[in-house]
Amino acid sequence: MTLHRWLRVVAAVALGAEAFPARAEEPKSPWKAQAAASYARTSGNTSTQTVAATAEAAYEPNPNRYYGKAGWMYGKNEGLTNTNKYYLDGRYERTITDRLFGFVNANFQKDKFSGYDYQWYVGPGLGYEFIKTDNHHLKGLAGVLYSYDKFPLGDSKDHDSYAAGLASAEYEWKITDTIKFKEAADYRVSLKDTNVYFINSNTTLEVKLAANLALGLGYLVNYRNDLPSKDLKHTDTTFLSSLIVTF
């Protein structure tokens, strides 16, 4: 083939490419949400088989980011209720730099068998994203809270309110396109009495089954150092197997 013909072929291919440009990628939605139904086996202050449900949502139109979580767990043993708790958690973040951000966190929890009627806290803080890659994301947060613990009727003390310090970390590892590991841990301590502190850990492995469906295995640990009652144990552990739907 002569040089003249080669030039005509190249020109035709170039014109064809311009006539049919590459399809642009769809913009990533700022919304993420998932709901899970679980079977749980608990030990500690309660020893039973229970059902549980959780829901999470995230809206991240930078520089503002909004996160919400809710969970419920209920169980019976020989016809008697021995697990009954739920929680609500919300956090607002505002980015300051590419990795540094400020936040305000609010949390409410009620656990009939924890020794508290209910607990809630709210407060501001700062966070930093230590790792931001396609496969790994590590976020650390530290803040100061106003905490309120309500004790059951008939208890010697009605309630306790105090300033508290909060330190937490959230890690996510995308092992493969279908397997994901998550860890969320937090430490909350009273600044009035450092013997009053709480440690929580939530470890999860998710295996994707379909586009919007996954199987989850989770292990939760809740530790209370200063117990409201001597009849209680310091640590509750929960093993969860969940069916997860993403939206």
NORMOKA-V749510 format. One record per backbone hydrogen bond with DSSP energy under -1.0 kcal/mol. NH is the residue of the N-H (numbers start at 0). CO is the residue of the C=O. E is the energy in kcal/mol with one decimal. If there is no record, write none. Layout:
NH|CO|E + NH|CO|E
This chain:
5|1|-2.1 + 6|2|-2.2 + 7|3|-1.6 + 8|4|-2.2 + 9|5|-2.6 + 10|6|-2.2 + 11|7|-2.1 + 12|8|-2.3 + 13|9|-2.3 + 14|10|-2.5 + 15|11|-2.2 + 16|12|-2.2 + 17|13|-1.9 + 18|14|-1.9 + 19|15|-1.6 + 31|57|-2.4 + 33|55|-2.4 + 34|244|-2.5 + 35|53|-2.5 + 36|242|-1.8 + 37|51|-3.1 + 38|240|-2.2 + 39|49|-2.7 + 40|238|-1.9 + 41|47|-2.0 + 42|236|-2.0 + 49|39|-2.9 + 50|73|-2.3 + 51|37|-2.0 + 52|71|-2.4 + 53|35|-2.1 + 54|69|-2.3 + 55|33|-2.7 + 56|67|-2.3 + 57|31|-3.1 + 58|65|-2.7 + 59|29|-2.2 + 61|59|-1.5 + 63|60|-1.4 + 64|92|-2.6 + 65|58|-2.9 + 66|90|-2.5 + 67|56|-2.5 + 68|88|-2.8 + 69|54|-2.1 + 70|86|-2.0 + 71|52|-2.4 + 72|84|-2.7 + 73|50|-2.4 + 74|82|-2.4 + 76|79|-3.1 + 79|76|-1.5 + 81|74|-1.7 + 82|74|-1.4 + 84|72|-2.3 + 85|109|-2.2 + 86|70|-2.2 + 87|107|-2.8 + 88|68|-2.7 + 89|105|-2.7 + 90|66|-2.6 + 91|103|-2.5 + 92|64|-3.2 + 93|101|-2.6 + 94|62|-2.6 + 95|99|-3.0 + 96|99|-1.9 + 100|126|-2.3 + 101|93|-2.5 + 102|124|-2.3 + 103|91|-2.0 + 104|122|-2.8 + 105|89|-2.7 + 106|120|-2.6 + 107|87|-2.7 + 108|118|-2.8 + 109|85|-2.6 + 111|83|-2.3 + 113|110|-1.7 + 116|149|-2.8 + 117|149|-1.3 + 118|108|-2.6 + 119|147|-2.3 + 120|106|-2.1 + 121|145|-1.7 + 122|104|-1.9 + 124|102|-1.9 + 125|141|-2.4 + 126|100|-3.2 + 127|139|-2.6 + 128|98|-1.7 + 129|137|-1.3 + 130|137|-1.5 + 132|135|-2.8 + 136|171|-2.0 + 137|130|-1.7 + 138|169|-2.7 + 139|127|-2.7 + 140|167|-2.8 + 141|125|-2.4 + 142|165|-2.3 + 143|123|-1.9 + 144|163|-3.3 + 145|121|-2.8 + 146|161|-3.0 + 147|119|-2.8 + 148|159|-3.2 + 149|117|-2.9 + 150|157|-2.5 + 154|151|-1.8 + 159|148|-2.3 + 161|146|-2.1 + 163|144|-2.3 + 164|188|-2.6 + 165|142|-2.7 + 166|186|-2.3 + 167|140|-2.5 + 168|184|-2.6 + 169|138|-2.7 + 170|182|-3.0 + 171|136|-2.1 + 172|180|-2.9 + 173|134|-3.0 + 174|172|-1.2 + 175|178|-1.7 + 179|205|-2.6 + 180|172|-2.8 + 181|203|-2.9 + 182|170|-2.5 + 183|201|-1.8 + 184|168|-2.3 + 185|199|-2.3 + 186|166|-2.9 + 187|197|-2.6 + 188|164|-2.1 + 189|195|-2.9 + 190|162|-3.2 + 195|192|-2.2 + 197|187|-2.7 + 198|222|-2.2 + 199|185|-2.3 + 200|220|-2.3 + 201|183|-2.5 + 202|218|-2.4 + 203|181|-2.7 + 204|216|-2.6 + 205|179|-3.2 + 206|214|-2.9 + 207|177|-3.5 + 208|212|-2.6 + 209|212|-2.2 + 213|243|-2.3 + 214|206|-2.8 + 215|241|-2.8 + 216|204|-2.4 + 217|239|-2.8 + 218|202|-2.6 + 219|237|-3.1 + 220|200|-2.4 + 221|235|-2.7 + 222|198|-3.1 + 223|233|-2.3 + 224|196|-2.3 + 231|228|-1.4 + 235|221|-2.6 + 236|42|-2.1 + 237|219|-2.4 + 238|40|-2.1 + 239|217|-3.0 + 240|38|-2.0 + 241|215|-3.3 + 242|36|-2.4 + 243|213|-3.1 + 244|34|-3.0 + 245|211|-1.5 + 246|32|-2.8
